[in-house]
Amino acid sequence: MSKPLVSIIIPTFNRSHLIGQTLDSICSQTFNHWECIIVNDSSTDYTKELLGFYVAKDSRIKYFDLPKGLPKGGNSCRNYGFSVCKGEYVNWFDDDDIMVSNKLSFQMKHLACSDLPFMVCQSLVFEGSIENILGYRKSRIYSPDFFNDFVINEVKWLTQAPLIKKKFLLMNNISFNVKLYQSQERDYFVKILSLTMDYLHDSRALVLLRKHQESISYSKADVKKQESNFFVNKNILKEYTSLLNADSKRYLLKSLKSSIRQAARYKNYKLCLQMLFQFTFLTTSKMKDVIKVLIGVIILFFFNKGDKFFN
């Protein structure tokens, strides 16, 4: 009886200086029945040439250019990779992180004989060299109330940590939202968690996440992040109301107000008012909250002194 196939799906863009280390870690897996689907999002560096070397070296590595006509971005690459993958299990991965050699073998050992849809492992963060470990990405990857704790970020993991049964994703039509600039993982896994009664988990750190510098400037990208964060949190509050407890609802409302505030600080008042309009019509919002946020926006607009109204 043949082993089930695992599809590792990696979007990439201008990471020729890092993706080789990622692929070396995948090629070193003790579980060897995998395919690695790499989808290139119009890289302008040495990515295509480097991946050509890896494809020639190992037939399990498959290279694709993101087809013209599809939206650009990592989410679109992931969805396309999923559409062409052949595995019975899926492991999303990023082009700058490291897969510990026994990740697939350990998770397959437990997930293949379980009725649960996925298994999550721990992740460690490193900076510079792999030996320079900074600690866990998040200390908790499971709790008895995992849905609400995931919503309020007490439980968290990124796309690299889970191994997921493909049939579960297909049956529930789960994909990445190509319109999101940020919080796509949050959006994706909230959908999954809302549909499962439980999942497998283990505290072994089987993924190494590379730490990157984050911009502190108020740029257009920052506005796009706030817009994505607002959309995801609004959607959680609207679509999963029956699953949310009081703490989650308070957390989400606070996050929505924070996104509105940040849009005003970036002086994107059109987006700010669009967010405020949507916030107003959420069934869980209170009119006093709407009025406070609106006053804060007006004061920020005229005097740039409205922070206290958002607290």
RODO-2510 file (C-alpha; in nm, 4 decimals, decimal comma):
residues 311
     n   res          X          Y          Z
     1     m     0,0000     0,0000     0,0000
     2     s     0,1520     0,3329    -0,1077
     3     k     0,2015     0,6218     0,1320
     4     p    -0,0373     0,9168     0,1040
     5     l     0,1068     1,2185    -0,0759
     6     v     0,1659     1,5497     0,1044
     7     s     0,1525     1,8705    -0,1014
     8     i     0,3737     2,1507     0,0298
     9     i     0,2593     2,4767    -0,1318
    10     i     0,4887     2,7817    -0,1335
    11     p     0,4200     3,1248    -0,2863
    12     t     0,7361     3,3205    -0,3648
    13     f     0,8428     3,6682    -0,4687
    14     n     1,2048     3,7870    -0,4882
    15     r     1,3399     3,5480    -0,2268
    16     s     1,6216     3,3845    -0,4236
    17     h     1,8564     3,4620    -0,1315
    18     l     1,6392     3,2656     0,1149
    19     i     1,4231     3,0071    -0,0592
    20     g     1,7167     2,7707    -0,1188
    21     q     1,7482     2,7139     0,2561
    22     t     1,3749     2,6500     0,2755
    23     l     1,3877     2,3929    -0,0046
    24     d     1,6926     2,2219     0,1476
    25     s     1,4919     2,1708     0,4681
    26     i     1,2054     2,0198     0,2685
    27     c     1,4356     1,7884     0,0746
    28     s     1,5722     1,6677     0,4105
    29     q     1,2329     1,5468     0,5369
    30     t     1,2358     1,1944     0,6805
    31     f     0,8900     1,1458     0,5252
    32     n     0,9745     1,1405     0,1552
    33     h     0,6372     1,1053    -0,0197
    34     w     0,5735     1,4714    -0,0870
    35     e     0,5477     1,7195    -0,3697
    36     c     0,6519     2,0824    -0,3325
    37     i     0,4462     2,3244    -0,5417
    38     i     0,6213     2,6614    -0,5808
    39     v     0,4236     2,9456    -0,7393
    40     n     0,6319     3,2435    -0,8506
    41     d     0,4574     3,5822    -0,8366
    42     s     0,6589     3,7608    -1,1097
    43     s     0,9922     3,7707    -0,9239
    44     t     1,2558     3,9978    -1,0774
    45     d     1,5584     3,8485    -0,9035
    46     y     1,7325     3,5112    -0,9544
    47     t     1,4328     3,3101    -0,8322
    48     k     1,3390     3,1416    -1,1610
    49     e     1,6954     3,0299    -1,2358
    50     l     1,7489     2,9012    -0,8825
    51     l     1,4248     2,7058    -0,8842
    52     g     1,5184     2,5579    -1,2198
    53     f     1,8222     2,4102    -1,0463
    54     y     1,6084     2,2567    -0,7691
    55     v     1,3492     2,1188    -1,0126
    56     a     1,6269     1,9461    -1,2090
    57     k     1,7769     1,8134    -0,8865
    58     d     1,4539     1,6737    -0,7352
    59     s     1,1478     1,5796    -0,9431
    60     r     0,9235     1,6224    -0,6388
    61     i     0,9751     2,0004    -0,6645
    62     k     0,7376     2,1579    -0,9174
    63     y     0,7635     2,5159    -1,0419
    64     f     0,4767     2,7330    -1,1684
    65     d     0,4481     3,0966    -1,2696
    66     l     0,1291     3,2574    -1,1412
    67     p    -0,0907     3,2651    -1,4550
    68     k    -0,1625     3,6014    -1,6111
    69     g    -0,5100     3,7251    -1,5319
    70     l    -0,5041     3,6051    -1,1724
    71     p    -0,4657     3,8654    -0,8950
    72     k    -0,1088     3,9163    -0,7777
    73     g    -0,0054     3,8288    -0,4238
    74     g     0,0689     3,5369    -0,1946
    75     n    -0,2969     3,4476    -0,1423
    76     s    -0,3571     3,4075    -0,5139
    77     c    -0,0391     3,1973    -0,5410
    78     r    -0,1586     2,9705    -0,2601
    79     n    -0,4996     2,9205    -0,4197
    80     y    -0,3433     2,8412    -0,7565
    81     g    -0,0972     2,6002    -0,5962
    82     f    -0,3868     2,4256    -0,4251
    83     s    -0,5726     2,3935    -0,7566
    84     v    -0,2833     2,2024    -0,9168
    85     c    -0,1618     1,9991    -0,6190
    86     k    -0,2188     1,6224    -0,6105
    87     g    -0,1674     1,5392    -0,2444
    88     e    -0,4171     1,4065     0,0057
    89     y    -0,2659     1,6358     0,2703
    90     v    -0,1619     2,0012     0,2445
    91     n     0,1142     2,1892     0,4246
    92     w     0,1259     2,5606     0,3423
    93     f     0,4735     2,7061     0,3756
    94     d     0,6601     3,0331     0,3224
    95     d     0,9683     3,0920     0,1109
    96     d     1,1900     3,2109     0,3966
    97     d     1,1181     2,9625     0,6771
    98     i     1,2592     2,6234     0,7740
    99     m     1,0844     2,2866     0,8086
   100     v     1,2369     2,0650     1,0785
   101     s     1,3347     1,7284     0,9275
   102     n     1,0706     1,5166     1,1055
   103     k     0,7751     1,7572     1,0659
   104     l     0,5906     1,5631     0,7990
   105     s     0,6686     1,2186     0,9404
   106     f     0,5526     1,3143     1,2905
   107     q     0,2318     1,4857     1,1818
   108     m     0,1450     1,2190     0,9256
   109     k     0,1908     0,9461     1,1851
   110     h    -0,0855     1,0988     1,3975
   111     l    -0,3139     1,2637     1,1434
   112     a    -0,3389     0,9707     0,9008
   113     c    -0,5069     0,7548     1,1659
   114     s    -0,7348     1,0290     1,2998
   115     d    -1,0796     1,1498     1,1982
   116     l    -0,9819     1,5091     1,2808
   117     p    -0,9114     1,7454     0,9884
   118     f    -0,5675     1,8827     1,0782
   119     m    -0,2740     1,8817     1,3187
   120     v    -0,0783     2,1817     1,4485
   121     c     0,2783     2,1932     1,5828
   122     q     0,4759     2,4625     1,7627
   123     s     0,6936     2,7190     1,5833
   124     l     1,0172     2,8844     1,6956
   125     v     1,1371     3,2240     1,5753
   126     f     1,4996     3,2791     1,4723
   127     e     1,6896     3,5821     1,3537
   128     g     1,9898     3,5681     1,1237
   129     s     2,1216     3,2145     1,1736
   130     i     1,9087     2,9145     1,2698
   131     e     2,1109     2,8818     1,5899
   132     n     1,9874     3,2230     1,7075
   133     i     1,6489     3,1132     1,8459
   134     l     1,4391     3,3918     1,9999
   135     g     1,1549     3,1767     2,1356
   136     y     0,8068     3,0536     2,0472
   137     r     0,5966     3,2464     1,7948
   138     k     0,3103     3,1981     2,0414
   139     s     0,3139     2,9948     2,3600
   140     r    -0,0350     2,8452     2,3120
   141     i    -0,1516     2,6552     2,0041
   142     y    -0,4539     2,4913     2,1692
   143     s    -0,7154     2,5476     2,4393
   144     p    -1,0525     2,3897     2,5267
   145     d    -1,2239     2,6976     2,3770
   146     f    -0,9863     2,7181     2,0822
   147     f    -1,2216     2,9150     1,8555
   148     n    -1,2657     3,2110     2,0896
   149     d    -0,9054     3,2000     2,2084
   150     f    -0,7877     3,2075     1,8460
   151     v    -1,0117     3,5069     1,7794
   152     i    -0,8597     3,7038     2,0689
   153     n    -0,5046     3,5877     1,9792
   154     e    -0,4504     3,3838     2,2944
   155     v    -0,4108     3,0785     2,0704
   156     k    -0,2247     3,1296     1,7454
   157     w    -0,0208     2,9680     1,4719
   158     l     0,0756     3,0625     1,1179
   159     t     0,0208     2,8772     0,7898
   160     q     0,3399     2,6700     0,8186
   161     a     0,2386     2,4847     1,1369
   162     p    -0,0697     2,2801     1,0355
   163     l    -0,0860     1,9697     0,8212
   164     i    -0,4386     1,9603     0,6769
   165     k    -0,6492     1,6963     0,5050
   166     k    -0,7217     1,8181     0,1536
   167     k    -1,0681     1,6596     0,1439
   168     f    -1,1719     1,8778     0,4401
   169     l    -1,0674     2,1939     0,2538
   170     l    -1,2420     2,0842    -0,0657
   171     m    -1,5600     1,9744     0,1094
   172     n    -1,5909     2,3129     0,2811
   173     n    -1,4671     2,5228    -0,0130
   174     i    -1,1970     2,6888     0,1974
   175     s    -0,9515     2,9181     0,0189
   176     f    -0,7455     3,2312     0,0848
   177     n    -0,9111     3,5688     0,0263
   178     v    -0,7102     3,7304    -0,2566
   179     k    -0,8304     4,0793    -0,1599
   180     l    -0,6581     4,0734     0,1785
   181     y    -0,3209     4,2436     0,2252
   182     q    -0,2873     4,1221     0,5842
   183     s    -0,4689     3,8921     0,8295
   184     q    -0,5253     3,6343     0,5555
   185     e    -0,4077     3,3558     0,7862
   186     r    -0,6454     3,4712     1,0584
   187     d    -0,9334     3,4797     0,8098
   188     y    -0,8418     3,1353     0,6719
   189     f    -0,8080     2,9547     1,0031
   190     v    -1,1136     3,1130     1,1635
   191     k    -1,3124     2,9550     0,8800
   192     i    -1,1518     2,6186     0,9523
   193     l    -1,1956     2,6394     1,3294
   194     s    -1,5627     2,7316     1,2928
   195     l    -1,6188     2,4020     1,1109
   196     t    -1,4385     2,1564     1,3362
   197     m    -1,5090     2,0239     1,6825
   198     d    -1,1408     1,9590     1,7549
   199     y    -0,7938     1,9219     1,6046
   200     l    -0,4686     1,7454     1,6842
   201     h    -0,1839     1,9428     1,8388
   202     d     0,1633     1,8816     1,9763
   203     s     0,4127     2,1086     2,1527
   204     r     0,7106     1,9951     1,9442
   205     a     0,8629     2,2870     1,7511
   206     l     0,8702     2,1563     1,3951
   207     v     0,8834     2,4925     1,2145
   208     l     1,1471     2,7664     1,2325
   209     l     1,0180     3,1128     1,1408
   210     r     1,2607     3,3753     1,0169
   211     k     1,2200     3,7148     1,1843
   212     h     1,1999     4,0185     0,9552
   213     q     1,2315     4,3895     1,0112
   214     e     0,8949     4,5641     1,0220
   215     s     0,8351     4,9119     0,8879
   216     i     0,7343     5,1778     1,1395
   217     s     0,6537     5,4451     0,8787
   218     y     0,2998     5,5553     0,7990
   219     s     0,2849     5,4325     0,4407
   220     k     0,0143     5,3246     0,2003
   221     a     0,0939     4,9688     0,3028
   222     d    -0,0010     5,0533     0,6616
   223     v    -0,3409     5,1784     0,5459
   224     k    -0,3929     4,8592     0,3451
   225     k    -0,3086     4,6562     0,6552
   226     q    -0,5695     4,8401     0,8614
   227     e    -0,8281     4,7927     0,5876
   228     s    -0,7595     4,4176     0,5793
   229     n    -0,7616     4,3897     0,9584
   230     f    -1,0930     4,5757     0,9738
   231     f    -1,2521     4,3565     0,7073
   232     v    -1,1439     4,0307     0,8729
   233     n    -1,2532     4,1315     1,2234
   234     k    -1,5825     4,2716     1,0954
   235     n    -1,6491     3,9491     0,9098
   236     i    -1,5733     3,7373     1,2181
   237     l    -1,8098     3,9475     1,4272
   238     k    -2,0831     3,9284     1,1643
   239     e    -2,0535     3,5687     1,0421
   240     y    -1,9676     3,3809     1,3613
   241     t    -2,1776     3,5620     1,6213
   242     s    -2,3264     3,2390     1,7557
   243     l    -1,9773     3,0999     1,8292
   244     l    -1,8358     3,4124     1,9939
   245     n    -1,8339     3,4688     2,3676
   246     a    -1,8555     3,8106     2,5347
   247     d    -1,4764     3,8532     2,5571
   248     s    -1,4353     3,7858     2,1848
   249     k    -1,7056     4,0355     2,0918
   250     r    -1,5431     4,3050     2,3082
   251     y    -1,2027     4,2269     2,1581
   252     l    -1,3356     4,2514     1,8025
   253     l    -1,5182     4,5791     1,8655
   254     k    -1,2034     4,7264     2,0178
   255     s    -1,0005     4,6097     1,7164
   256     l    -1,2492     4,7640     1,4740
   257     k    -1,2317     5,0989     1,6523
   258     s    -0,8529     5,0789     1,6471
   259     s    -0,8520     5,0290     1,2685
   260     i    -1,0815     5,3297     1,2229
   261     r    -0,8525     5,5369     1,4426
   262     q    -0,5437     5,4340     1,2473
   263     a    -0,7081     5,5159     0,9140
   264     a    -0,7815     5,8652     1,0508
   265     r    -0,4239     5,9027     1,1735
   266     y    -0,2976     5,8177     0,8244
   267     k    -0,5381     6,0906     0,7049
   268     n    -0,7251     5,8456     0,4841
   269     y    -1,0627     5,9918     0,5801
   270     k    -1,2537     5,8256     0,2961
   271     l    -1,1520     5,4815     0,4235
   272     c    -1,2093     5,5957     0,7806
   273     l    -1,5687     5,6970     0,7107
   274     q    -1,6329     5,3791     0,5099
   275     m    -1,5180     5,1761     0,8095
   276     l    -1,7308     5,3861     1,0442
   277     f    -2,0380     5,3337     0,8241
   278     q    -1,9870     4,9553     0,8317
   279     f    -1,9178     4,9632     1,2051
   280     t    -2,2490     5,1428     1,2615
   281     f    -2,4513     4,8611     1,1084
   282     l    -2,2976     4,5770     1,3042
   283     t    -2,5714     4,4327     1,5220
   284     t    -2,3405     4,4097     1,8231
   285     s    -2,2280     4,7733     1,8126
   286     k    -2,3731     5,0267     2,0532
   287     m    -2,4732     5,3754     1,9410
   288     k    -2,2516     5,5344     2,2059
   289     d    -1,9514     5,3540     2,0552
   290     v    -2,0415     5,4814     1,7082
   291     i    -2,0815     5,8387     1,8370
   292     k    -1,7496     5,8274     2,0233
   293     v    -1,5641     5,7017     1,7176
   294     l    -1,7319     5,9587     1,4911
   295     i    -1,6416     6,2433     1,7290
   296     g    -1,2847     6,1180     1,7392
   297     v    -1,2650     6,1114     1,3590
   298     i    -1,4029     6,4642     1,3320
   299     i    -1,1569     6,5978     1,5893
   300     l    -0,8682     6,4169     1,4215
   301     f    -0,9756     6,5643     1,0908
   302     f    -0,9807     6,9219     1,2166
   303     f    -0,7330     6,9262     1,5041
   304     n    -0,5461     6,5937     1,4938
   305     k    -0,6278     6,5535     1,8664
   306     g    -0,8923     6,2842     1,8782
   307     d    -0,7080     5,9863     2,0286
   308     k    -0,8786     5,9964     2,3693
   309     f    -1,2239     5,9443     2,2137
   310     f    -1,1211     5,6013     2,0910
   311     n    -1,0199     5,4605     2,4300
***
